[in-house]
Amino acid sequence: MRIQRRELIHAGAAALAFTGLARNVHAQSGETYVNEVDGYGPLVRDPNGLLDLPEGFTYQIISQSGDTMDDGLFVPGQPDGMACFPLEGSRVALVRNHELRGRSFLHRNLGPGGLNEERLGLVDASLAFGTYKNGRPLPGGCTTLVYDLATRQTVSERLTLIGTSTNCCGGPTPWGTWLSCEETDETPESADVAQAHGWVFEVPATATGPVQPVPLKAMGRFDHEAVCVDPRNGVVYLTEDQNDGLFYRFIPNTPGRLAEGGKLQAMALRGRAGADTRNQDQRAWNVGDWVEVDWIDLEDVESPAGDLRQRGHAAGAALVARGEGIWWGDDEAYFTATSGGPIRRGQVLRLQPNLDGGPDRLQLFVESTDEKSVNMADNITVAPWGHLILCEDNYSETTRNHLKGVTPDGKIYVIGRNVFTGNSEFAGACFSPDGEVLFVNIIYPGMTIAIRGPWTSVRT
């Protein structure tokens, strides 16, 4: 039986026992956010000490790390980026990354094989992209959860990508696949891995088992974070989680068939070679400002040196402060720069591609000057009614992580607050096709949650 809200504490203990890091739960006292508009009103304390939500909202835990999936493997830990795809009837598929890497205690023991990899033999090793140097498949990858919106039940969960490393975020495609991004540039010389990593992989939403992993090498080798696709022409936009990172676009040779290759480019500001969009140490632009954008062709995008961003910047590409989540909106893309701004608590940038031959445009849409407003927004999605949903990723003993909403004019309001001990980040926010459910992950202790409520009643 799946856990409902009132059953959280009992079942939560089972999930924590799997990690070997069981802790008590507690709620945070005092306000930790500022609403710039009314939004949904103040948060109400969760008696179970996991997720505070506004009045009228409820949550349901639909998956936990340590659950046994239908293929006999464990639901891995560190659930991160995620997207929701419609299936037949009232069912949807949630394709979910797991940011697992290396042999550190925390990550290795949360893999699909279990605490001591005791179930790893259930995985077809020929379908693992990468291994440790001893030949064991790496634990990173994806799982696919099928959920029935009508019955509110998890129908199935299975492993669908294995042998990858540090699968942080990614993004959905218009043709029904998930692009899973490796946020690493590990090599056999730098880590206990047998292959070089730092690629993007494609997973169909309908996959019922591990897919044959094909690295999309023309999309570059770097610390990939997230992607989104312009449905009008199939161009893919990519973020890079480095404080001196770049922002990229990939023009496929054949739209919708990424494995056939294409051209990778980096964003530059017109007339400002090597510009710095970060506003960290010196102010380059202000909230609301628009700038015109050019794109620089990149060479040797598969380089084992891991120096793509340095070479791109030297050629004139603009710096972006830890580009993370990105999502396609109404003929435009929004993406976060997690450490941008004067207090290094984050920016949201807005890109408007021009399909008529003129230059693209970039806007500084949001910039934090108060951590109670926006505090290191990471994953992002666009709600069906046009607002942004931000997942905060700030690891602090005192400053809680929140789900935040952003109105079309850039005003911030709160949606949820993580009050579980450990204060892990939110990740993978995405809506069901009908707009009734917001799915989101809490990376520790590893939960996928369905949030319901009066979404369209937001007050701006």
C-alpha positions in Angstrom: 0.0 0.0 0.0 1.3 3.4 -0.9 1.8 6.0 1.8 -0.8 8.7 2.3 -0.1 12.0 4.1 -1.1 10.8 7.6 1.0 7.7 7.2 4.2 9.5 6.5 6.1 9.0 9.8 5.8 5.2 10.0 6.7 4.5 6.4 9.4 7.3 6.4 11.3 5.2 8.9 11.5 2.3 6.5 13.0 4.5 3.7 15.5 6.0 6.1 16.6 2.6 7.3 17.5 1.8 3.7 20.0 4.7 3.6 21.4 3.9 7.0 21.0 7.6 7.9 17.8 7.6 9.9 17.0 10.9 11.6 14.2 12.5 13.4 11.8 15.0 11.8 11.1 18.5 12.9 9.3 21.6 11.8 11.0 25.0 11.4 9.7 27.8 13.6 9.5 31.4 12.3 8.9 32.7 8.8 11.5 31.8 6.2 10.0 33.4 3.1 8.5 36.6 1.7 5.5 36.8 -0.5 5.7 39.7 -3.0 2.1 39.0 -4.0 -0.6 37.1 -2.1 -0.1 33.9 -4.1 -1.8 31.1 -2.2 -1.4 32.7 1.2 0.8 31.7 4.1 2.0 28.2 4.7 0.3 25.8 7.1 2.5 23.7 9.4 2.6 20.0 8.4 2.0 17.9 11.6 4.1 15.2 10.0 7.1 17.5 9.7 7.8 17.0 6.0 6.2 19.6 3.7 4.4 22.8 4.7 1.8 23.9 2.1 -0.8 26.6 1.9 -4.4 26.1 3.1 -6.3 23.8 0.9 -3.3 21.9 -0.5 -2.4 18.3 0.3 0.4 15.9 -0.7 0.8 12.2 -1.3 4.1 10.4 -1.3 4.0 8.1 -4.4 7.5 6.7 -4.3 10.4 6.4 -1.8 14.0 5.4 -2.1 14.2 1.8 -0.8 10.9 0.7 -2.2 11.2 -2.5 -4.3 10.3 -1.8 -7.9 8.5 -4.1 -10.3 11.8 -5.3 -11.7 13.0 -6.4 -8.2 15.5 -3.5 -7.9 15.3 -0.8 -5.3 14.1 2.7 -6.0 17.4 4.5 -6.1 18.2 7.5 -3.9 18.9 11.1 -5.0 15.8 11.6 -7.2 16.5 14.8 -9.2 15.2 16.0 -12.5 11.9 14.6 -13.8 9.2 15.1 -16.4 5.6 13.9 -16.7 4.3 12.3 -20.0 0.7 11.3 -20.8 0.0 7.6 -21.4 -3.3 5.9 -22.1 -6.3 6.9 -20.1 -5.6 8.5 -16.8 -2.0 7.2 -16.5 1.1 9.2 -16.8 4.8 8.3 -16.8 7.2 10.1 -14.6 10.8 9.7 -15.9 13.1 10.5 -13.1 16.9 11.0 -12.8 18.9 9.7 -9.9 22.0 11.8 -9.2 24.3 8.9 -8.2 28.1 8.8 -8.7 31.3 7.1 -7.6 31.9 5.0 -4.6 31.2 7.5 -1.8 29.1 5.9 1.0 26.2 8.2 0.5 25.8 7.6 -3.2 26.9 4.0 -3.7 24.5 2.7 -1.0 21.5 4.4 -2.6 21.9 2.6 -5.9 19.3 0.3 -7.5 21.2 -2.8 -6.4 20.9 -2.0 -2.7 23.1 -1.4 0.3 25.7 -3.9 -0.8 24.7 -4.1 -4.4 23.0 -7.4 -3.5 20.4 -7.0 -6.3 22.7 -5.6 -9.0 22.7 -9.1 -10.6 19.1 -8.3 -11.7 20.5 -5.7 -14.1 21.5 -6.8 -17.6 25.1 -5.6 -17.5 25.2 -5.3 -21.3 22.7 -2.4 -21.0 25.0 -0.4 -18.6 26.7 2.5 -20.3 29.6 2.8 -17.8 31.2 0.7 -15.1 33.6 1.1 -12.3 37.1 -0.1 -13.0 36.2 -3.4 -11.5 33.4 -3.9 -14.1 30.4 -3.2 -11.9 27.8 -1.0 -13.5 27.7 2.6 -12.2 24.5 3.3 -10.2 23.4 6.5 -11.9 20.5 6.6 -14.4 16.8 6.9 -14.6 13.7 5.2 -13.3 10.2 5.4 -14.8 7.2 5.5 -12.5 3.7 5.0 -14.0 1.0 6.7 -11.9 -2.8 6.7 -12.3 -4.2 10.2 -11.8 -7.8 8.8 -11.4 -7.0 6.2 -8.8 -4.1 8.1 -7.2 -2.1 4.9 -7.2 1.5 4.1 -8.4 1.0 1.4 -11.0 4.6 0.4 -11.6 8.3 1.5 -11.3 11.2 0.2 -13.3 14.8 1.0 -14.0 15.1 2.5 -17.5 18.7 3.8 -17.7 21.8 2.4 -15.9 25.6 2.8 -15.9 25.6 6.6 -16.1 27.0 9.1 -13.5 25.6 12.1 -11.7 22.3 12.3 -13.6 21.2 15.6 -12.3 18.5 17.1 -14.5 17.6 17.0 -18.2 14.3 17.7 -19.9 11.4 16.4 -21.9 11.2 16.4 -25.7 8.1 17.1 -27.8 8.4 13.6 -29.3 7.9 11.9 -25.9 11.4 11.2 -24.6 13.4 12.3 -21.6 16.9 13.7 -22.1 19.0 12.7 -19.1 22.1 14.8 -18.4 25.3 13.8 -16.7 26.6 16.6 -14.5 30.2 15.5 -14.5 33.2 15.2 -16.6 34.7 12.2 -14.9 37.4 10.2 -16.8 39.3 7.1 -15.8 42.2 9.4 -14.9 40.1 11.4 -12.5 37.8 8.9 -10.9 37.1 5.2 -10.4 35.3 4.8 -13.7 36.2 2.9 -16.8 34.7 5.4 -19.4 34.6 9.1 -19.8 31.4 10.7 -18.7 29.7 14.1 -19.3 27.0 13.2 -21.9 23.3 13.4 -22.6 21.2 10.2 -23.0 17.7 9.8 -24.4 15.0 7.6 -22.7 11.6 7.0 -24.2 8.7 7.7 -21.8 7.2 4.4 -22.7 10.4 2.3 -21.8 9.6 -0.6 -19.6 13.2 -1.6 -18.9 16.8 -0.3 -19.3 17.3 1.2 -22.7 20.4 0.8 -24.8 22.4 3.8 -23.7 23.6 6.0 -26.5 25.6 9.1 -25.5 24.6 12.1 -27.7 28.2 13.2 -28.1 27.5 16.0 -30.6 25.7 17.8 -27.7 29.1 18.2 -26.0 31.0 16.8 -23.1 30.7 19.0 -20.0 28.9 19.4 -16.7 25.4 19.1 -18.2 22.5 20.2 -16.0 19.3 20.5 -18.0 17.8 20.9 -21.4 14.7 22.1 -23.2 13.6 21.8 -26.8 11.9 24.5 -29.0 9.0 22.5 -30.4 8.9 24.7 -33.5 12.2 23.6 -34.9 13.7 21.0 -32.6 16.6 23.1 -31.4 17.9 22.0 -27.9 19.0 24.5 -25.3 21.4 23.3 -22.6 22.7 24.6 -19.3 26.0 24.0 -17.5 26.4 23.9 -13.7 29.6 25.8 -13.3 30.0 29.3 -11.9 32.0 30.2 -15.0 29.6 28.1 -17.2 28.2 28.9 -20.6 24.7 28.6 -22.1 24.4 26.4 -25.2 22.2 25.5 -28.1 22.3 22.3 -30.2 21.0 22.5 -33.8 20.2 18.9 -34.8 20.9 17.7 -38.4 17.4 16.2 -38.3 14.9 17.6 -35.8 13.7 14.9 -33.4 16.6 12.6 -34.2 19.4 13.8 -32.0 21.6 10.7 -32.4 22.2 11.8 -36.0 24.3 14.7 -34.8 24.3 18.4 -35.3 26.0 21.7 -34.4 26.7 22.8 -30.8 27.0 26.6 -30.2 27.5 28.9 -27.2 25.6 32.1 -26.4 27.3 35.4 -26.7 25.9 38.9 -26.1 25.9 41.0 -29.3 28.6 43.6 -29.2 30.0 42.3 -25.9 32.4 39.5 -26.5 33.0 37.4 -23.3 30.3 39.3 -21.4 29.5 38.4 -17.8 25.8 38.0 -17.0 26.4 37.0 -13.4 26.3 40.4 -11.6 28.3 38.9 -8.8 31.2 41.3 -8.4 30.3 44.0 -10.8 26.9 45.0 -12.2 26.5 44.3 -15.9 22.7 44.6 -16.3 19.5 45.1 -14.4 16.3 43.2 -13.9 14.1 43.8 -16.9 17.0 44.5 -19.2 17.0 42.9 -22.7 20.1 42.2 -24.7 20.5 40.7 -28.2 22.2 37.3 -28.6 24.5 35.8 -31.1 25.7 32.1 -31.2 29.3 30.9 -31.5 30.1 27.7 -33.2 32.1 25.3 -30.9 34.9 22.9 -32.0 36.1 19.7 -30.5 32.9 19.4 -28.4 33.8 15.9 -27.2 37.3 16.9 -25.9 38.6 14.6 -23.1 40.2 17.7 -21.6 36.9 19.0 -20.2 37.7 22.6 -21.3 34.8 23.3 -23.6 33.6 26.3 -21.5 37.0 27.9 -21.2 37.5 27.6 -25.0 34.0 28.9 -25.7 34.5 31.9 -23.4 37.8 32.7 -25.0 36.0 32.8 -28.3 33.5 35.3 -26.9 30.7 33.3 -25.2 29.0 34.9 -22.2 29.5 33.6 -18.6 26.5 32.3 -16.7 26.5 31.6 -13.0 25.7 27.9 -12.6 23.1 27.4 -15.2 20.7 24.8 -13.9 17.0 24.3 -14.5 15.5 25.2 -17.9 11.9 24.9 -19.2 10.2 25.8 -22.4 7.3 28.2 -22.0 5.2 30.1 -24.6 7.7 30.5 -27.5 10.5 31.2 -25.0 12.7 29.5 -22.5 13.3 30.3 -18.8 16.5 29.1 -17.1 18.1 29.6 -13.7 21.5 30.8 -12.8 21.7 29.4 -9.3 24.6 31.5 -7.9 24.0 34.7 -9.9 23.4 38.2 -8.5 25.0 40.4 -5.9 24.3 38.1 -3.0 24.9 35.0 -5.2 21.4 33.6 -4.4 20.2 33.3 -8.0 18.9 34.7 -11.2 16.2 33.6 -13.7 17.0 34.4 -17.3 14.5 34.5 -20.2 15.5 33.6 -23.8 13.3 34.5 -26.7 14.5 32.8 -29.9 13.7 34.7 -33.1 12.6 32.5 -36.0 12.3 35.3 -38.5 16.0 35.8 -39.1 16.6 38.5 -36.5 18.7 38.1 -33.3 17.5 36.2 -30.3 16.9 38.2 -27.1 17.9 37.5 -23.5 16.3 39.1 -20.4 17.4 39.2 -16.8 13.9 38.3 -15.5 14.5 37.7 -11.7 17.5 38.4 -9.5 17.6 37.7 -5.8 18.6 40.4 -3.4 17.0 38.6 -0.4 17.3 34.9 0.3 13.8 34.9 1.7 12.6 35.9 -1.7 14.6 33.5 -3.9 17.4 31.3 -2.5 19.4 29.4 -5.1 16.7 28.3 -7.4 17.7 25.1 -9.3 15.1 23.1 -11.2 12.3 25.0 -12.9 9.0 24.4 -14.7 6.3 26.5 -16.3 2.8 26.0 -14.9 -0.1 25.5 -17.3 -1.3 29.1 -16.4 2.1 30.7 -17.2 3.7 31.1 -13.8 7.2 29.7 -13.1 7.7 27.1 -10.3 11.2 27.2 -8.8 12.9 24.5 -6.7 15.3 25.8 -4.2 18.6 24.1 -3.6 20.3 25.6 -0.6 22.0 23.3 1.9 21.8 25.1 5.3 21.1 24.1 8.8 18.8 27.1 9.3 17.5 28.5 5.9 14.8 26.2 4.6 14.4 25.1 1.0 11.1 26.2 -0.6 9.0 25.8 -3.7 8.4 29.3 -5.1 6.0 30.6 -7.7 6.9 33.5 -10.1 4.2 35.6 -11.8 4.6 36.8 -15.4 5.8 40.2 -14.1 8.5 38.5 -11.9 6.8 38.6 -8.5 7.6 35.8 -6.0 5.3 33.8 -3.8 5.7 30.6 -1.8 4.2 27.3 -2.5 5.9 24.9 -0.2 8.6 24.4 2.4 10.8 21.4 3.2 10.7 21.1 7.0 12.3 17.6 7.2 15.6 17.4 9.1 18.4 17.6 6.6 16.7 20.4 4.6 17.3 18.7 1.2 16.6 20.4 -2.1 13.5 20.2 -4.1 13.9 18.9 -7.7 12.1 17.7 -10.7 9.0 19.8 -10.5 6.5 19.1 -13.3 2.8 19.2 -13.8 0.4 16.5 -14.9 -1.1 17.1 -18.4 -4.4 18.2 -16.9 -2.6 20.7 -14.6 -4.2 19.3 -11.5 -1.1 17.7 -9.9 2.4 19.1 -9.3 4.9 16.3 -9.0 8.2 17.1 -7.2 11.1 15.2 -5.7 12.8 15.7 -2.3 16.3 14.4 -2.9 16.8 13.3 0.7 15.6 11.0 2.0 14.4 10.2 -1.5 10.7 10.9 -2.2 8.5 11.6 -5.2 5.5 13.6 -4.1 2.1 14.5 -5.8 0.7 17.9 -4.6 -2.9 18.8 -5.2 -4.8 22.0 -4.5 -6.6 25.0 -5.9 -3.8 25.9 -8.4 -5.8 28.4 -10.4 -6.8 30.4 -7.4 -3.4 32.1 -7.1 -3.7 35.8 -6.3 -1.4 38.2 -8.0 
